């Protein structure tokens, strides 16, 4: 289980982004953070029996950073990587009228051999406890997450629904990654 939350003063766009992520990442619980400190988040997660926390931080009114934590006792320990967000495209911007509810997610093995994409894929697979698949249409999964490089060399994280392979969002464009936390 993963606890999804935001920074202390989220904008509407960040809250919508959080709802979108909760719909495509299975095994997530979304909470409004309010005035909870990181220690309070750790206690909340431990009280619910959740071992991982994902925090969407605000930067200039939009999602600016995604941090991953593991809960140990009543403490949060940040794990690699820290993702800095360049931009997002929400599910409603893809024309989705209803949010899909994904029960099983796979990660697609990237076609290009870019080391930074591969490294992020491995880290996300471990944190989300999702399998990495190589086939175009893997059996037994509701959706897949793909990591690709865009034309400018930024990593793009996209979500696709099976069996039609329609991109549903959210789409996250990564500005840069920090691996030494």
OpenMM code with the backbone's topology and positions (N, CA, C; nanometers):
from openmm import Vec3, app, unit

residues = "UNK UNK UNK UNK UNK UNK UNK UNK UNK UNK UNK UNK UNK UNK UNK UNK UNK UNK UNK UNK UNK UNK UNK UNK UNK UNK UNK UNK UNK UNK UNK UNK UNK UNK UNK UNK UNK UNK UNK UNK UNK UNK UNK UNK UNK UNK UNK UNK UNK UNK UNK UNK UNK UNK UNK UNK UNK UNK UNK UNK UNK UNK UNK UNK UNK UNK UNK UNK UNK UNK UNK UNK UNK UNK UNK UNK UNK UNK UNK UNK UNK UNK UNK UNK UNK UNK UNK UNK UNK UNK UNK UNK UNK UNK UNK UNK UNK UNK UNK UNK UNK UNK UNK UNK UNK UNK UNK UNK UNK UNK UNK UNK UNK UNK UNK UNK UNK UNK UNK UNK UNK UNK UNK UNK UNK UNK UNK UNK UNK UNK UNK UNK UNK UNK UNK UNK UNK UNK UNK UNK UNK UNK UNK UNK UNK UNK UNK UNK UNK UNK UNK UNK UNK UNK UNK UNK UNK UNK UNK UNK UNK UNK UNK UNK UNK UNK UNK UNK UNK UNK UNK UNK UNK UNK UNK UNK UNK UNK UNK UNK UNK".split()
positions = [
    Vec3(0.0831, -0.1188, 0.0000),
    Vec3(0.0000, 0.0000, 0.0000),
    Vec3(0.0874, 0.1249, 0.0000),
    Vec3(0.0367, 0.2264, -0.0677),
    Vec3(0.1070, 0.3542, -0.0783),
    Vec3(0.0109, 0.4642, -0.0371),
    Vec3(0.0593, 0.5543, 0.0461),
    Vec3(-0.0177, 0.6706, 0.0868),
    Vec3(0.0212, 0.7865, -0.0042),
    Vec3(-0.0766, 0.8441, -0.0749),
    Vec3(-0.0531, 0.9589, -0.1634),
    Vec3(-0.1005, 1.0847, -0.0936),
    Vec3(-0.0168, 1.1879, -0.0952),
    Vec3(-0.0563, 1.3147, -0.0368),
    Vec3(0.0176, 1.4282, -0.1067),
    Vec3(-0.0133, 1.5505, -0.0652),
    Vec3(0.0442, 1.6685, -0.1287),
    Vec3(0.1272, 1.7469, -0.0281),
    Vec3(0.1803, 1.8593, -0.0752),
    Vec3(0.2440, 1.9531, 0.0157),
    Vec3(0.1336, 2.0184, 0.0988),
    Vec3(0.1687, 2.1047, 0.1881),
    Vec3(0.0699, 2.1566, 0.2823),
    Vec3(-0.0363, 2.2454, 0.2191),
    Vec3(-0.0016, 2.3203, 0.1160),
    Vec3(-0.0997, 2.4107, 0.0552),
    Vec3(-0.1120, 2.3800, -0.0944),
    Vec3(-0.1821, 2.2731, -0.1290),
    Vec3(-0.1914, 2.2347, -0.2706),
    Vec3(-0.2875, 2.3248, -0.3473),
    Vec3(-0.2618, 2.3363, -0.4758),
    Vec3(-0.3542, 2.4072, -0.5646),
    Vec3(-0.4569, 2.3063, -0.6167),
    Vec3(-0.5575, 2.3549, -0.6876),
    Vec3(-0.6576, 2.2643, -0.7453),
    Vec3(-0.5935, 2.1670, -0.8424),
    Vec3(-0.4994, 2.2175, -0.9222),
    Vec3(-0.4330, 2.1331, -1.0218),
    Vec3(-0.3554, 2.0200, -0.9543),
    Vec3(-0.2912, 2.0480, -0.8427),
    Vec3(-0.2171, 1.9443, -0.7701),
    Vec3(-0.3133, 1.8412, -0.7121),
    Vec3(-0.4256, 1.8863, -0.6573),
    Vec3(-0.5240, 1.7909, -0.6027),
    Vec3(-0.5815, 1.7027, -0.7137),
    Vec3(-0.6086, 1.7615, -0.8310),
    Vec3(-0.6577, 1.6832, -0.9443),
    Vec3(-0.5526, 1.5826, -0.9895),
    Vec3(-0.4269, 1.6263, -0.9938),
    Vec3(-0.3161, 1.5381, -1.0294),
    Vec3(-0.3081, 1.4206, -0.9319),
    Vec3(-0.3272, 1.4484, -0.8034),
    Vec3(-0.3252, 1.3435, -0.7016),
    Vec3(-0.4390, 1.2440, -0.7234),
    Vec3(-0.5588, 1.2931, -0.7554),
    Vec3(-0.6725, 1.2049, -0.7853),
    Vec3(-0.6413, 1.1175, -0.9068),
    Vec3(-0.5821, 1.1780, -1.0100),
    Vec3(-0.5475, 1.1031, -1.1310),
    Vec3(-0.4469, 0.9925, -1.1003),
    Vec3(-0.3440, 1.0255, -1.0224),
    Vec3(-0.2442, 0.9238, -0.9853),
    Vec3(-0.3082, 0.8114, -0.9043),
    Vec3(-0.3972, 0.8468, -0.8130),
    Vec3(-0.4629, 0.7449, -0.7303),
    Vec3(-0.5481, 0.6508, -0.8151),
    Vec3(-0.5993, 0.7003, -0.9279),
    Vec3(-0.6833, 0.6140, -1.0107),
    Vec3(-0.6015, 0.5172, -1.0963),
    Vec3(-0.4761, 0.5509, -1.1302),
    Vec3(-0.3975, 0.4640, -1.2184),
    Vec3(-0.2890, 0.3841, -1.1466),
    Vec3(-0.2604, 0.4156, -1.0212),
    Vec3(-0.1628, 0.3378, -0.9442),
    Vec3(-0.2406, 0.2532, -0.8438),
    Vec3(-0.2394, 0.1219, -0.8609),
    Vec3(-0.3177, 0.0368, -0.7702),
    Vec3(-0.2574, 0.0340, -0.6295),
    Vec3(-0.3426, 0.0100, -0.5327),
    Vec3(-0.2973, -0.0031, -0.3945),
    Vec3(-0.2605, 0.1294, -0.3303),
    Vec3(-0.3278, 0.2364, -0.3709),
    Vec3(-0.2977, 0.3666, -0.3130),
    Vec3(-0.4141, 0.4176, -0.2301),
    Vec3(-0.3794, 0.4925, -0.1267),
    Vec3(-0.4764, 0.5618, -0.0444),
    Vec3(-0.4395, 0.7086, -0.0490),
    Vec3(-0.5358, 0.7920, -0.0804),
    Vec3(-0.5107, 0.9349, -0.0947),
    Vec3(-0.5655, 1.0069, 0.0274),
    Vec3(-0.4841, 1.0985, 0.0840),
    Vec3(-0.5332, 1.1795, 0.1959),
    Vec3(-0.4992, 1.3256, 0.1706),
    Vec3(-0.5800, 1.4126, 0.2314),
    Vec3(-0.5483, 1.5543, 0.2320),
    Vec3(-0.4534, 1.5778, 0.3484),
    Vec3(-0.3413, 1.6390, 0.3209),
    Vec3(-0.2378, 1.6523, 0.4228),
    Vec3(-0.2720, 1.7562, 0.5282),
    Vec3(-0.3259, 1.8696, 0.4879),
    Vec3(-0.3565, 1.9733, 0.5857),
    Vec3(-0.2311, 2.0224, 0.6536),
    Vec3(-0.2314, 2.0234, 0.7862),
    Vec3(-0.1157, 2.0734, 0.8617),
    Vec3(-0.0236, 1.9620, 0.9114),
    Vec3(-0.0412, 1.8418, 0.8590),
    Vec3(0.0421, 1.7303, 0.9044),
    Vec3(0.1886, 1.7516, 0.8671),
    Vec3(0.2758, 1.7320, 0.9629),
    Vec3(0.4194, 1.7342, 0.9360),
    Vec3(0.4585, 1.5987, 0.8763),
    Vec3(0.5840, 1.5842, 0.8392),
    Vec3(0.6303, 1.4540, 0.7890),
    Vec3(0.6180, 1.3470, 0.8967),
    Vec3(0.6419, 1.3852, 1.0219),
    Vec3(0.6260, 1.2899, 1.1328),
    Vec3(0.4796, 1.2494, 1.1468),
    Vec3(0.3901, 1.3478, 1.1311),
    Vec3(0.2470, 1.3179, 1.1351),
    Vec3(0.2042, 1.2269, 1.0214),
    Vec3(0.2638, 1.2483, 0.9026),
    Vec3(0.2364, 1.1583, 0.7896),
    Vec3(0.2815, 1.0166, 0.8199),
    Vec3(0.3994, 1.0051, 0.8834),
    Vec3(0.4505, 0.8725, 0.9196),
    Vec3(0.3558, 0.8032, 1.0166),
    Vec3(0.3055, 0.8762, 1.1150),
    Vec3(0.2122, 0.8182, 1.2115),
    Vec3(0.0803, 0.7796, 1.1448),
    Vec3(0.0332, 0.8646, 1.0539),
    Vec3(-0.0906, 0.8348, 0.9800),
    Vec3(-0.0748, 0.7082, 0.8967),
    Vec3(0.0378, 0.6984, 0.8273),
    Vec3(0.0630, 0.5804, 0.7440),
    Vec3(0.0761, 0.4556, 0.8306),
    Vec3(0.1512, 0.4651, 0.9399),
    Vec3(0.1690, 0.3502, 1.0284),
    Vec3(0.0352, 0.3082, 1.0896),
    Vec3(-0.0481, 0.4049, 1.1244),
    Vec3(-0.1800, 0.3753, 1.1804),
    Vec3(-0.2707, 0.3023, 1.0820),
    Vec3(-0.2514, 0.3267, 0.9536),
    Vec3(-0.3304, 0.2599, 0.8493),
    Vec3(-0.2638, 0.1328, 0.7982),
    Vec3(-0.1436, 0.1030, 0.8481),
    Vec3(-0.0714, -0.0160, 0.8030),
    Vec3(-0.0078, 0.0000, 0.6666),
    Vec3(0.0280, 0.1220, 0.6313),
    Vec3(0.0872, 0.1530, 0.5009),
    Vec3(0.2374, 0.1726, 0.5177),
    Vec3(0.3157, 0.1132, 0.4261),
    Vec3(0.4620, 0.1178, 0.4394),
    Vec3(0.5300, 0.2231, 0.3535),
    Vec3(0.4581, 0.2832, 0.2572),
    Vec3(0.5211, 0.3783, 0.1649),
    Vec3(0.4359, 0.5035, 0.1520),
    Vec3(0.5043, 0.6162, 0.1321),
    Vec3(0.4364, 0.7445, 0.1173),
    Vec3(0.4937, 0.8149, -0.0051),
    Vec3(0.4052, 0.8754, -0.0834),
    Vec3(0.4441, 0.9528, -0.2009),
    Vec3(0.3879, 1.0933, -0.1825),
    Vec3(0.4764, 1.1950, -0.1856),
    Vec3(0.4357, 1.3335, -0.1613),
    Vec3(0.4563, 1.4144, -0.2894),
    Vec3(0.3510, 1.4847, -0.3324),
    Vec3(0.3574, 1.5747, -0.4474),
    Vec3(0.3734, 1.7151, -0.3917),
    Vec3(0.4882, 1.7774, -0.4167),
    Vec3(0.5158, 1.9113, -0.3663),
    Vec3(0.4829, 2.0168, -0.4706),
    Vec3(0.4536, 2.1371, -0.4228),
    Vec3(0.4149, 2.2488, -0.5082),
    Vec3(0.5360, 2.3337, -0.5446),
    Vec3(0.5362, 2.3805, -0.6694),
    Vec3(0.6368, 2.4755, -0.7138),
    Vec3(0.5705, 2.5706, -0.8119),
    Vec3(0.5649, 2.6973, -0.7783),
    Vec3(0.5048, 2.8011, -0.8621),
    Vec3(0.3618, 2.7655, -0.9038),
    Vec3(0.2849, 2.7132, -0.8095),
    Vec3(0.1443, 2.6856, -0.8335),
    Vec3(0.1110, 2.5515, -0.8948),
    Vec3(0.2102, 2.4769, -0.9385),
    Vec3(0.1855, 2.3469, -0.9991),
    Vec3(0.2686, 2.2391, -0.9307),
    Vec3(0.2511, 2.1147, -0.9728),
    Vec3(0.3341, 2.0084, -0.9167),
    Vec3(0.4801, 2.0305, -0.9558),
    Vec3(0.5673, 2.0347, -0.8582),
    Vec3(0.7072, 2.0631, -0.8868),
    Vec3(0.8016, 1.9503, -0.8512),
    Vec3(0.7602, 1.8639, -0.7591),
    Vec3(0.8508, 1.7590, -0.7132),
    Vec3(0.7687, 1.6426, -0.6609),
    Vec3(0.8195, 1.5220, -0.6856),
    Vec3(0.7586, 1.4009, -0.6309),
    Vec3(0.8647, 1.3332, -0.5450),
    Vec3(0.8301, 1.3128, -0.4186),
    Vec3(0.9225, 1.2467, -0.3256),
    Vec3(0.8625, 1.1145, -0.2784),
    Vec3(0.9500, 1.0164, -0.2603),
    Vec3(0.9105, 0.8826, -0.2177),
    Vec3(0.9696, 0.8555, -0.0796),
    Vec3(0.8886, 0.7984, 0.0096),
    Vec3(0.9325, 0.7688, 0.1454),
    Vec3(0.8941, 0.6262, 0.1822),
    Vec3(0.9744, 0.5668, 0.2692),
    Vec3(0.9379, 0.4408, 0.3338),
    Vec3(0.9129, 0.4708, 0.4804),
    Vec3(0.8116, 0.4054, 0.5351),
    Vec3(0.7751, 0.4252, 0.6749),
    Vec3(0.8499, 0.3236, 0.7590),
    Vec3(0.9236, 0.3733, 0.8578),
    Vec3(0.9913, 0.2840, 0.9519),
    Vec3(0.9575, 0.3318, 1.0922),
    Vec3(0.8708, 0.2548, 1.1578),
    Vec3(0.8227, 0.2957, 1.2895),
    Vec3(0.7347, 0.4191, 1.2758),
    Vec3(0.7760, 0.5287, 1.3397),
    Vec3(0.7024, 0.6548, 1.3262),
    Vec3(0.7879, 0.7585, 1.2530),
    Vec3(0.8740, 0.7105, 1.1627),
    Vec3(0.9599, 0.7987, 1.0842),
    Vec3(0.9439, 0.7712, 0.9364),
    Vec3(0.9693, 0.8746, 0.8572),
    Vec3(0.9742, 0.8594, 0.7125),
    Vec3(1.1193, 0.8694, 0.6683),
    Vec3(1.1603, 0.7759, 0.5837),
    Vec3(1.2935, 0.7774, 0.5259),
    Vec3(1.2782, 0.7955, 0.3756),
    Vec3(1.3370, 0.9044, 0.3227),
    Vec3(1.3239, 0.9304, 0.1794),
    Vec3(1.4098, 0.8326, 0.1013),
    Vec3(1.3537, 0.7824, -0.0086),
    Vec3(1.4255, 0.6891, -0.0961),
    Vec3(1.4439, 0.7540, -0.2336),
    Vec3(1.5417, 0.7053, -0.3056),
    Vec3(1.5725, 0.7580, -0.4394),
    Vec3(1.4705, 0.7112, -0.5396),
    Vec3(1.4461, 0.7853, -0.6428),
    Vec3(1.4949, 0.9191, -0.6737),
    Vec3(1.3968, 1.0251, -0.6277),
    Vec3(1.4395, 1.1470, -0.6311),
    Vec3(1.3508, 1.2617, -0.6133),
    Vec3(1.3252, 1.3136, -0.7542),
    Vec3(1.1994, 1.3192, -0.7926),
    Vec3(1.1622, 1.3571, -0.9294),
    Vec3(1.1185, 1.5032, -0.9318),
    Vec3(1.1848, 1.5820, -1.0143),
    Vec3(1.1445, 1.7205, -1.0358),
    Vec3(1.0624, 1.7260, -1.1644),
    Vec3(0.9452, 1.7856, -1.1543),
    Vec3(0.8476, 1.7829, -1.2620),
    Vec3(0.8580, 1.9094, -1.3472),
    Vec3(0.8660, 1.8891, -1.4773),
    Vec3(0.8670, 2.0010, -1.5724),
    Vec3(0.7246, 2.0411, -1.6089),
    Vec3(0.6373, 1.9415, -1.6246),
    Vec3(0.4984, 1.9693, -1.6584),
    Vec3(0.4149, 1.8433, -1.6499),
    Vec3(0.2831, 1.8613, -1.6451),
    Vec3(0.1912, 1.7473, -1.6404),
    Vec3(0.0764, 1.7730, -1.7372),
    Vec3(0.0128, 1.6650, -1.7768),
    Vec3(-0.1121, 1.6718, -1.8530),
    Vec3(-0.2100, 1.5816, -1.7792),
    Vec3(-0.3196, 1.6384, -1.7332),
    Vec3(-0.4162, 1.5663, -1.6510),
    Vec3(-0.5078, 1.4788, -1.7361),
    Vec3(-0.5800, 1.3882, -1.6689),
    Vec3(-0.6716, 1.2986, -1.7390),
    Vec3(-0.7810, 1.3751, -1.8113),
    Vec3(-0.8310, 1.4809, -1.7505),
    Vec3(-0.9379, 1.5582, -1.8161),
    Vec3(-0.8882, 1.6245, -1.9437),
    Vec3(-0.7574, 1.6536, -1.9515),
    Vec3(-0.6996, 1.7143, -2.0709),
    Vec3(-0.6824, 1.6116, -2.1836),
    Vec3(-0.6934, 1.4831, -2.1504),
    Vec3(-0.6949, 1.3764, -2.2510),
    Vec3(-0.8367, 1.3481, -2.2982),
    Vec3(-0.9352, 1.4167, -2.2391),
    Vec3(-1.0743, 1.3967, -2.2779),
    Vec3(-1.1429, 1.2862, -2.1999),
    Vec3(-1.0827, 1.2431, -2.0895),
    Vec3(-1.1443, 1.1386, -2.0070),
    Vec3(-1.2626, 1.1982, -1.9306),
    Vec3(-1.3781, 1.1348, -1.9426),
    Vec3(-1.4957, 1.1816, -1.8713),
    Vec3(-1.5021, 1.1222, -1.7308),
    Vec3(-1.4522, 0.9996, -1.7175),
    Vec3(-1.4487, 0.9333, -1.5874),
    Vec3(-1.3090, 0.8804, -1.5637),
    Vec3(-1.2673, 0.8833, -1.4386),
    Vec3(-1.1353, 0.8295, -1.4048),
    Vec3(-1.1405, 0.6772, -1.4077),
    Vec3(-1.0436, 0.6153, -1.4736),
    Vec3(-1.0393, 0.4681, -1.4699),
    Vec3(-0.9912, 0.4223, -1.3326),
    Vec3(-1.0347, 0.3046, -1.2913),
    Vec3(-0.9841, 0.2466, -1.1671),
    Vec3(-0.8998, 0.1257, -1.2043),
    Vec3(-0.7700, 0.1402, -1.1885),
    Vec3(-0.6751, 0.0367, -1.2284),
    Vec3(-0.6480, -0.0550, -1.1094),
    Vec3(-0.6597, -0.1867, -1.1309),
    Vec3(-0.6330, -0.2850, -1.0259),
    Vec3(-0.4956, -0.3480, -1.0379),
    Vec3(-0.4380, -0.3453, -1.1605),
    Vec3(-0.3041, -0.4027, -1.1801),
    Vec3(-0.2300, -0.3200, -1.2851),
    Vec3(-0.1075, -0.2851, -1.2534),
    Vec3(-0.0270, -0.1978, -1.3382),
    Vec3(0.1043, -0.2668, -1.3714),
    Vec3(0.1444, -0.2565, -1.4979),
    Vec3(0.2759, -0.3068, -1.5384),
    Vec3(0.3582, -0.1897, -1.5902),
    Vec3(0.4877, -0.2057, -1.5888),
    Vec3(0.5778, -0.1063, -1.6440),
    Vec3(0.6352, -0.1617, -1.7723),
    Vec3(0.6336, -0.0832, -1.8776),
    Vec3(0.6823, -0.1279, -2.0081),
    Vec3(0.8323, -0.1073, -2.0170),
    Vec3(0.9003, -0.2119, -2.0603),
    Vec3(1.0451, -0.2047, -2.0854),
    Vec3(1.0684, -0.1053, -2.1991),
    Vec3(1.1522, -0.0016, -2.1781),
    Vec3(1.1723, 0.0973, -2.2850),
    Vec3(1.2477, 0.0384, -2.4035),
    Vec3(1.2150, 0.0892, -2.5227),
    Vec3(1.2804, 0.0390, -2.6439),
    Vec3(1.4205, 0.0953, -2.6587),
    Vec3(1.4375, 0.2223, -2.6250),
    Vec3(1.5714, 0.2787, -2.6348),
    Vec3(1.6526, 0.2412, -2.5115),
    Vec3(1.7808, 0.2310, -2.5272),
    Vec3(1.8668, 0.1863, -2.4187),
    Vec3(1.9225, 0.2999, -2.3355),
    Vec3(1.8434, 0.4048, -2.3139),
    Vec3(1.8884, 0.5207, -2.2373),
    Vec3(1.9046, 0.4814, -2.0905),
    Vec3(2.0253, 0.4982, -2.0326),
    Vec3(2.0493, 0.4530, -1.8948),
    Vec3(1.9649, 0.5258, -1.7900),
    Vec3(1.9404, 0.6565, -1.8087),
    Vec3(1.8628, 0.7276, -1.7065),
    Vec3(1.7172, 0.6828, -1.7060),
    Vec3(1.6636, 0.6456, -1.8226),
    Vec3(1.5266, 0.5943, -1.8294),
    Vec3(1.5207, 0.4574, -1.7622),
    Vec3(1.6156, 0.3740, -1.7910),
    Vec3(1.6213, 0.2387, -1.7327),
    Vec3(1.6345, 0.2443, -1.5802),
    Vec3(1.7193, 0.3355, -1.5322),
    Vec3(1.7408, 0.3482, -1.3883),
    Vec3(1.6123, 0.3937, -1.3176),
    Vec3(1.5419, 0.4915, -1.3765),
    Vec3(1.4155, 0.5375, -1.3188),
    Vec3(1.3110, 0.4267, -1.3235),
    Vec3(1.3072, 0.3517, -1.4330),
    Vec3(1.2139, 0.2404, -1.4460),
    Vec3(1.2340, 0.1385, -1.3337),
    Vec3(1.3586, 0.1046, -1.3071),
    Vec3(1.3882, 0.0072, -1.2008),
    Vec3(1.3453, 0.0611, -1.0641),
    Vec3(1.3723, 0.1893, -1.0380),
    Vec3(1.3354, 0.2493, -0.9091),
    Vec3(1.1836, 0.2541, -0.8917),
    Vec3(1.1110, 0.2933, -0.9966),
    Vec3(0.9646, 0.2980, -0.9880),
    Vec3(0.9047, 0.1582, -0.9739),
    Vec3(0.9633, 0.0609, -1.0430),
    Vec3(0.9160, -0.0765, -1.0325),
    Vec3(0.9287, -0.1275, -0.8888),
    Vec3(1.0396, -0.0956, -0.8258),
    Vec3(1.0611, -0.1395, -0.6875),
    Vec3(0.9650, -0.0681, -0.5923),
    Vec3(0.9509, 0.0636, -0.6071),
    Vec3(0.8659, 0.1387, -0.5155),
    Vec3(0.7183, 0.1024, -0.5321),
    Vec3(0.6719, 0.0942, -0.6569),
    Vec3(0.5312, 0.0649, -0.6828),
    Vec3(0.4991, -0.0839, -0.6768),
    Vec3(0.6028, -0.1670, -0.6664),
    Vec3(0.5887, -0.3126, -0.6661),
    Vec3(0.5129, -0.3584, -0.7907),
    Vec3(0.5561, -0.3043, -0.9051),
    Vec3(0.4947, -0.3371, -1.0335),
    Vec3(0.5947, -0.4130, -1.1193),
    Vec3(0.5444, -0.5032, -1.2001),
    Vec3(0.6292, -0.5851, -1.2863),
    Vec3(0.6699, -0.5078, -1.4110),
    Vec3(0.7905, -0.5374, -1.4591),
    Vec3(0.8386, -0.4821, -1.5851),
    Vec3(0.8136, -0.5870, -1.6925),
    Vec3(0.7426, -0.5472, -1.7992),
    Vec3(0.7101, -0.6400, -1.9068),
    Vec3(0.7709, -0.5916, -2.0376),
    Vec3(0.7933, -0.6860, -2.1283),
    Vec3(0.8545, -0.6533, -2.2570),
    Vec3(0.7574, -0.6620, -2.3734),
    Vec3(0.6454, -0.7283, -2.3556),
    Vec3(0.5508, -0.7479, -2.4663),
    Vec3(0.4601, -0.6270, -2.4838),
    Vec3(0.3996, -0.6172, -2.6031),
    Vec3(0.3099, -0.5055, -2.6323),
    Vec3(0.1780, -0.5148, -2.5576),
    Vec3(0.1254, -0.6350, -2.5432),
    Vec3(-0.0023, -0.6530, -2.4747),
    Vec3(0.0091, -0.7626, -2.3699),
    Vec3(0.0625, -0.7286, -2.2524),
    Vec3(0.0758, -0.8311, -2.1492),
    Vec3(-0.0607, -0.8711, -2.0927),
    Vec3(-0.0729, -0.9961, -2.0619),
    Vec3(-0.1977, -1.0501, -2.0087),
    Vec3(-0.2069, -1.0235, -1.8583),
    Vec3(-0.3265, -0.9976, -1.8119),
    Vec3(-0.3517, -0.9868, -1.6689),
    Vec3(-0.3284, -0.8489, -1.6089),
    Vec3(-0.3090, -0.7462, -1.6893),
    Vec3(-0.2876, -0.6108, -1.6378),
    Vec3(-0.3936, -0.5177, -1.6943),
    Vec3(-0.4423, -0.4276, -1.6107),
    Vec3(-0.5418, -0.3290, -1.6539),
    Vec3(-0.4777, -0.2128, -1.7283),
    Vec3(-0.3538, -0.1795, -1.6901),
    Vec3(-0.2882, -0.0616, -1.7479),
    Vec3(-0.1373, -0.0813, -1.7452),
    Vec3(-0.0700, 0.0078, -1.8169),
    Vec3(0.0759, 0.0050, -1.8135),
    Vec3(0.1307, 0.1467, -1.8064),
    Vec3(0.2451, 0.1577, -1.7435),
    Vec3(0.3171, 0.2836, -1.7347),
    Vec3(0.4354, 0.2742, -1.8302),
    Vec3(0.4529, 0.3781, -1.9125),
    Vec3(0.5652, 0.3806, -2.0067),
    Vec3(0.6554, 0.4986, -1.9752),
    Vec3(0.7849, 0.4754, -1.9834),
    Vec3(0.8838, 0.5812, -1.9694),
    Vec3(0.9538, 0.5969, -2.1036),
    Vec3(0.9484, 0.7163, -2.1583),
    Vec3(1.0105, 0.7438, -2.2874),
    Vec3(1.0844, 0.8765, -2.2799),
    Vec3(1.1655, 0.9029, -2.3800),
    Vec3(1.2294, 1.0333, -2.3939),
    Vec3(1.1532, 1.1133, -2.4978),
    Vec3(1.1259, 1.2410, -2.4670),
    Vec3(1.0593, 1.3247, -2.5669),
    Vec3(1.1644, 1.3866, -2.6597),
    Vec3(1.1208, 1.4728, -2.7485),
    Vec3(1.2100, 1.5308, -2.8482),
    Vec3(1.3209, 1.6157, -2.7870),
    Vec3(1.2961, 1.6736, -2.6697),
    Vec3(1.3953, 1.7586, -2.6039),
    Vec3(1.4864, 1.6816, -2.5089),
    Vec3(1.4638, 1.5514, -2.4964),
    Vec3(1.5476, 1.4687, -2.4098),
    Vec3(1.4970, 1.4558, -2.2672),
    Vec3(1.3751, 1.5029, -2.2401),
    Vec3(1.3164, 1.4886, -2.1070),
    Vec3(1.2454, 1.3538, -2.0968),
    Vec3(1.2491, 1.2947, -1.9776),
    Vec3(1.1778, 1.1689, -1.9545),
    Vec3(1.0300, 1.1994, -1.9408),
    Vec3(0.9485, 1.1184, -2.0071),
    Vec3(0.8034, 1.1330, -2.0011),
    Vec3(0.7444, 1.0045, -1.9446),
    Vec3(0.6616, 1.0197, -1.8413),
    Vec3(0.5933, 0.9064, -1.7786),
    Vec3(0.4473, 0.9129, -1.8223),
    Vec3(0.3990, 0.8065, -1.8879),
    Vec3(0.2627, 0.8029, -1.9416),
    Vec3(0.1922, 0.6764, -1.8957),
    Vec3(0.0600, 0.6834, -1.8874),
    Vec3(-0.0222, 0.5696, -1.8475),
    Vec3(-0.1179, 0.5339, -1.9600),
    Vec3(-0.1268, 0.4031, -1.9912),
    Vec3(-0.2114, 0.3522, -2.0989),
    Vec3(-0.3025, 0.2434, -2.0442),
    Vec3(-0.4296, 0.2441, -2.0890),
    Vec3(-0.5252, 0.1404, -2.0501),
    Vec3(-0.5217, 0.0256, -2.1486),
    Vec3(-0.5339, -0.0972, -2.0980),
    Vec3(-0.5459, -0.2166, -2.1821),
    Vec3(-0.6931, -0.2428, -2.2051),
    Vec3(-0.7366, -0.3055, -2.3055),
    Vec3(-0.6644, -0.3632, -2.4180),
    Vec3(-0.6472, -0.2655, -2.5336),
    Vec3(-0.7127, -0.1489, -2.5276),
    Vec3(-0.7088, -0.0572, -2.6414),
    Vec3(-0.5784, 0.0222, -2.6508),
    Vec3(-0.4985, 0.0230, -2.5449),
    Vec3(-0.3717, 0.0971, -2.5385),
    Vec3(-0.3944, 0.2461, -2.5644),
    Vec3(-0.4942, 0.3012, -2.4977),
    Vec3(-0.5278, 0.4423, -2.5068),
    Vec3(-0.4598, 0.5146, -2.3909),
    Vec3(-0.3906, 0.6234, -2.4219),
    Vec3(-0.3268, 0.7004, -2.3146),
    Vec3(-0.4353, 0.7740, -2.2373),
    Vec3(-0.4359, 0.7546, -2.1049),
    Vec3(-0.5388, 0.8136, -2.0211),
    Vec3(-0.4855, 0.9207, -1.9274),
    Vec3(-0.3550, 0.9275, -1.9102),
    Vec3(-0.2986, 1.0270, -1.8207),
    Vec3(-0.3000, 0.9794, -1.6782),
    Vec3(-0.2398, 1.0512, -1.5929),
    Vec3(-0.1687, 1.1749, -1.6194),
    Vec3(-0.0366, 1.1486, -1.6911),
    Vec3(0.0085, 1.2468, -1.7663),
    Vec3(0.1397, 1.2389, -1.8306),
    Vec3(0.2317, 1.3346, -1.7547),
    Vec3(0.3446, 1.2823, -1.7119),
    Vec3(0.4398, 1.3600, -1.6326),
    Vec3(0.5663, 1.3783, -1.7146),
    Vec3(0.6079, 1.5023, -1.7327),
    Vec3(0.7356, 1.5304, -1.7976),
    Vec3(0.8345, 1.5660, -1.6872),
    Vec3(0.9435, 1.4903, -1.6811),
    Vec3(1.0418, 1.5036, -1.5738),
    Vec3(1.1467, 1.6060, -1.6143),
    Vec3(1.1680, 1.7031, -1.5276),
    Vec3(1.2721, 1.8035, -1.5506),
    Vec3(1.4096, 1.7417, -1.5258),
    Vec3(1.4261, 1.6872, -1.4048),
    Vec3(1.5495, 1.6156, -1.3719),
    Vec3(1.5250, 1.5276, -1.2496),
    Vec3(1.6207, 1.4404, -1.2256),
    Vec3(1.6130, 1.3458, -1.1138),
    Vec3(1.7300, 1.3715, -1.0196),
    Vec3(1.7053, 1.3524, -0.8915),
    Vec3(1.8132, 1.3609, -0.7916),
    Vec3(1.8261, 1.2221, -0.7288),
    Vec3(1.9429, 1.1641, -0.7405),
    Vec3(1.9652, 1.0284, -0.6906),
    Vec3(2.0378, 1.0232, -0.5581),
    Vec3(2.1006, 1.1291, -0.5157),
    Vec3(2.1740, 1.1272, -0.3881),
    Vec3(2.0970, 1.2075, -0.2846),
    Vec3(2.0176, 1.1360, -0.2055),
    Vec3(1.9342, 1.2019, -0.1054),
    Vec3(1.9932, 1.1760, 0.0318),
] * unit.nanometer
topology = app.Topology()
chain = topology.addChain("A")
for resn in residues:
    res = topology.addResidue(resn, chain)
    for name in ("N", "CA", "C"):
        topology.addAtom(name, app.Element.getBySymbol(name[0]), res)
